[in-house]
Amino acid sequence: MQQNANELDQSRSERLSAADAQDKTAQEADTAARAQSEKYGGRGSFVNGLNRRAGDIDLADRLRRGRRNLEREQAAY
C-alpha cells in the first residue's frame, strides 16, 4: 500500500511538472504576442496590415471605388 502511494505521488508530481512546463510555454507565447501587438501601437498586426494595404491603393482604384458610391447615390434620387 505504501508503494502504491509512492507511485501515485510520483505520477502526480510528473503531471504537475508537465502542466507547469505547458503553462510556461503558453505564457511565453502570450508575452511574444503582446510584444508584437505593442510594436504596432496596440492595434495588432491584422489592423496594421489592413492600413498598409489601404495605403498601397493607387488613385485609379480609389476613383473606381468612389464612382460606385456616386452611381448608387444618383440612382437613389
C-alpha positions in Angstrom: 0.0 0.0 0.0 2.9 2.3 0.7 4.3 1.5 -2.7 1.1 2.5 -4.4 1.0 5.8 -2.5 4.6 6.5 -3.6 3.7 5.7 -7.2 0.7 8.0 -7.1 2.7 10.7 -5.6 5.4 10.3 -8.2 2.9 10.3 -11.1 1.2 13.4 -9.6 4.5 15.3 -9.4 5.2 14.3 -13.1 1.8 15.6 -14.1 2.3 18.8 -12.2 5.7 19.4 -13.7 4.3 18.8 -17.2 1.4 21.2 -16.5 4.0 23.8 -15.3 6.0 23.4 -18.4 2.9 23.8 -20.6 1.9 26.9 -18.7 5.3 28.4 -19.1 5.2 27.7 -22.8 1.8 29.3 -23.1 2.9 32.3 -21.1 6.0 32.8 -23.3 3.8 32.7 -26.4 1.4 35.2 -24.9 4.3 37.5 -24.0 5.6 37.3 -27.5 2.2 38.0 -29.0 1.8 41.0 -26.7 5.2 42.4 -27.6 4.3 42.0 -31.3 1.0 43.8 -30.8 2.7 46.6 -28.8 5.1 47.0 -31.7 2.2 48.2 -33.8 0.8 50.6 -31.2 -1.6 48.2 -29.6 -3.6 47.8 -32.8 -2.2 44.4 -33.7 -0.6 43.1 -36.8 -4.0 42.5 -38.5 -5.1 46.1 -38.4 -1.6 47.3 -39.3 -1.8 45.0 -42.4 -5.1 46.5 -43.4 -3.8 50.0 -43.1 -0.7 49.1 -45.1 -2.8 47.6 -47.9 -5.1 50.6 -47.9 -2.1 52.9 -48.4 -1.0 50.8 -51.4 -4.2 51.5 -53.4 -3.4 53.8 -56.3 -5.5 56.8 -57.4 -7.3 54.8 -60.2 -8.6 52.3 -57.7 -9.8 55.0 -55.4 -11.6 56.7 -58.2 -13.3 53.5 -59.3 -14.4 52.8 -55.8 -15.7 56.3 -55.4 -17.7 56.1 -58.6 -19.7 53.1 -57.4 -20.9 55.1 -54.4 -21.7 58.0 -56.7 -23.7 55.8 -59.0 -25.7 54.5 -56.1 -26.5 58.0 -54.8 -27.6 59.1 -58.3 -29.8 56.1 -58.6 -31.5 56.9 -55.3 -32.5 60.4 -56.4 
